[in-house]
Amino acid sequence: MGVHDAPQWLMSAFVRSVVEAGATAPPDQIREVGEALIARWSSPERCYHNLRHLIDVLAHVDELAEETHEPDLVRLAAWYHGAKFDAAEAAAYANKGGEDEPGSARLAVEELLGLGVPEAHARRVHELVLALAHHHARPGDFDGAVLCDADLAMLAAEPQRYKAYLQDLRAEYAHLPVEDYLRARVAIIGRLLDRPQLFTSPLGAVWEEPARQNLAAERQRIDRELSALAH
């Protein structure tokens, strides 16, 4: 899905969330910022962290929206959470999946302030984006919990869709040698499975068991692949 394939409602949704956040800029200026964001998400090297992923996260935020205090700030954080992305190195993938949350958070503040969004709201979007660096919202932060859960919701996808997700991830990091990629993936899976909870919002809790099943099955497959590579 490229920038020209973006559904028409997507831009309207961005404008609506920015306006709800308190922007004073005219709609045309807001749309310019939204178009630039869509272009970022549509970059050709993004095979998973792309526009389809953004739409999925926004949809999951909507599923959990009744648990949020400021749903449009959560939506804006979703828009910005992967605005800056680099799939260049295995180390970057193992640590954070290529997403540059600090850079994305800074971009959010800069652009939202430029659109006249009150500083407190822009800073809140910044804080929410940073929470995704470790997918950990501070206790009592329901908006942060919803955003983190929405971003991880793909882990609970039905098996065929999870398989497609893994194929897209591998394509995004096709420049990495197979063993480097698999070991990086194992590190990520291990950190996720070691967490006492993957999903912390009440409505997101339904995704816990299928996500753990998918991750455990993936780790078993990778262990077999690594064993085969060693022989």
C-alpha positions in Angstrom: 0.0 0.0 0.0 1.6 3.3 -1.2 0.9 6.9 -0.6 -1.5 7.1 -3.5 -3.4 4.0 -2.2 -4.2 5.5 1.2 -7.9 5.3 1.9 -9.7 8.7 1.7 -10.9 8.5 5.2 -7.4 8.3 6.6 -6.6 12.0 5.9 -10.0 13.1 7.3 -9.2 11.0 10.4 -5.9 12.8 10.8 -7.4 16.2 10.4 -10.1 15.4 12.9 -7.7 14.2 15.5 -5.5 17.3 15.1 -8.4 19.6 15.4 -9.7 17.7 18.5 -6.3 18.1 20.0 -6.8 21.9 19.8 -5.0 22.9 16.6 -5.5 26.4 15.3 -4.0 25.9 11.9 -6.3 25.9 8.8 -7.3 22.5 7.4 -5.1 22.8 4.3 -2.0 23.2 6.5 -3.1 20.2 8.7 -3.6 18.2 5.5 -0.1 19.1 4.3 1.4 17.6 7.5 -0.8 14.6 7.2 0.3 14.0 3.6 3.9 14.1 4.6 3.2 11.6 7.4 1.5 9.3 4.9 4.5 9.6 2.6 6.8 8.5 5.5 4.6 5.5 6.2 4.5 4.6 2.5 8.3 4.5 2.0 9.1 1.6 -0.3 11.6 -0.1 2.1 8.8 -0.5 4.7 7.3 -3.9 4.2 5.7 -4.2 7.6 6.1 -0.9 9.4 4.0 0.8 6.7 0.7 2.4 6.0 -1.1 -0.9 6.6 0.4 -1.2 10.0 -0.6 2.4 10.8 -4.2 1.7 9.8 -4.1 -1.5 11.9 -2.9 0.3 15.0 -5.5 3.1 14.5 -8.2 0.4 14.2 -7.0 -1.3 17.4 -7.0 2.1 19.2 -10.6 2.5 18.2 -11.4 -1.0 19.6 -10.0 0.1 23.0 -11.0 3.7 22.8 -13.6 3.5 25.6 -10.7 2.9 28.0 -8.9 6.1 27.0 -9.1 9.6 28.5 -7.9 11.5 25.5 -8.5 9.2 22.5 -7.4 11.7 19.8 -4.0 12.2 21.5 -3.6 8.4 21.5 -4.5 8.4 17.8 -2.0 11.1 17.0 0.7 9.1 18.9 -0.2 6.2 16.7 0.3 8.4 13.6 3.7 9.5 14.8 5.0 6.4 16.5 6.8 5.0 13.5 7.2 8.2 11.5 11.0 7.8 11.7 12.2 4.3 10.9 15.5 2.7 9.9 15.9 -1.0 9.1 19.6 -0.7 8.4 21.2 -2.8 11.1 20.6 -6.1 12.9 21.5 -4.4 16.2 18.8 -1.8 15.6 16.3 -4.5 14.8 17.1 -6.6 17.9 16.9 -3.6 20.2 13.8 -1.7 18.8 12.6 -3.2 15.6 14.0 -0.3 13.6 11.5 2.3 14.9 13.1 5.5 16.2 10.7 6.5 18.9 12.7 9.4 20.3 13.1 10.9 16.8 9.4 10.3 16.0 8.4 11.9 19.3 10.4 15.0 18.6 8.9 15.2 15.1 5.4 15.0 16.7 6.1 17.9 19.1 7.6 20.0 16.3 4.8 19.5 13.8 1.9 19.6 16.3 3.1 22.8 17.8 3.5 24.2 14.3 -0.2 23.4 13.8 -1.2 25.3 16.9 -1.8 22.3 19.1 -1.5 23.4 22.8 1.9 22.6 24.2 0.5 20.3 26.9 -1.2 18.2 24.3 1.8 18.1 22.0 4.0 17.0 24.9 1.5 14.3 25.9 1.7 12.9 22.4 5.5 12.9 22.8 5.2 11.0 26.0 2.9 8.4 24.5 5.2 7.8 21.5 8.2 7.3 23.9 6.2 4.7 25.9 6.4 2.5 22.8 10.2 2.3 23.0 9.7 -0.5 25.5 5.9 -1.0 25.1 5.5 -0.1 28.7 3.1 2.6 30.0 3.5 3.9 33.5 1.0 2.6 36.1 -2.3 4.3 35.8 -1.7 5.6 32.3 -4.7 4.2 30.5 -3.9 6.1 27.3 -0.4 4.7 27.2 -1.7 1.2 27.9 -4.1 1.4 25.0 -1.5 2.6 22.6 1.0 -0.1 23.6 -1.6 -2.8 23.3 -2.8 -1.5 19.9 0.8 -1.6 18.6 1.3 -5.2 19.9 -2.1 -6.5 18.8 -0.7 -8.1 15.6 1.0 -10.7 17.9 -2.5 -12.1 18.6 -3.5 -12.4 14.9 -4.9 -15.7 13.6 -2.2 -18.0 12.4 -2.3 -17.2 8.7 -2.2 -13.5 9.3 0.6 -13.9 11.8 2.5 -15.9 9.1 2.0 -13.0 6.7 3.2 -10.6 9.3 6.4 -12.6 9.8 7.0 -12.7 6.0 6.6 -8.9 5.8 9.0 -8.4 8.7 11.6 -10.6 7.0 11.2 -8.7 3.8 11.8 -5.5 5.6 15.1 -6.8 6.9 15.9 -8.9 3.8 19.4 -7.3 3.8 20.3 -9.0 7.0 21.9 -12.5 6.9 19.5 -15.2 7.9 21.2 -16.2 11.1 21.6 -12.6 12.2 18.0 -12.0 11.6 16.8 -15.1 13.4 19.0 -14.4 16.4 17.7 -10.9 16.6 14.1 -12.2 16.4 14.8 -14.7 19.2 16.0 -11.9 21.4 12.8 -9.9 20.8 10.6 -13.0 21.3 12.4 -13.8 24.6 11.9 -10.3 26.0 8.2 -10.4 25.1 7.5 -13.8 26.6 9.4 -12.9 29.8 7.0 -10.1 30.4 4.3 -10.9 33.1 1.8 -9.3 30.8 1.9 -8.4 27.1 -1.3 -6.4 27.2 -2.2 -4.2 30.1 -5.5 -2.6 29.1 -8.6 -4.5 30.3 -10.0 -4.9 26.8 -6.6 -5.8 25.4 -6.3 -8.7 27.8 -8.2 -11.0 25.4 -5.2 -10.9 23.1 -2.8 -12.3 25.7 -3.2 -16.0 25.2 -3.2 -16.1 21.3 -0.2 -13.7 21.3 1.8 -16.0 23.6 0.8 -19.0 21.5 2.0 -17.3 18.3 5.3 -16.2 19.9 6.0 -19.6 21.4 5.3 -21.4 18.1 7.5 -18.9 16.3 10.4 -19.5 18.7 10.2 -23.2 18.3 10.4 -22.8 14.5 13.4 -20.5 14.8 15.1 -22.9 17.1 14.7 -25.6 14.5 16.0 -23.3 11.7 19.0 -22.2 13.8 19.8 -25.9 14.6 19.7 -26.7 10.9 22.0 -23.8 10.1 24.5 -25.1 12.6 24.9 -28.4 10.9 
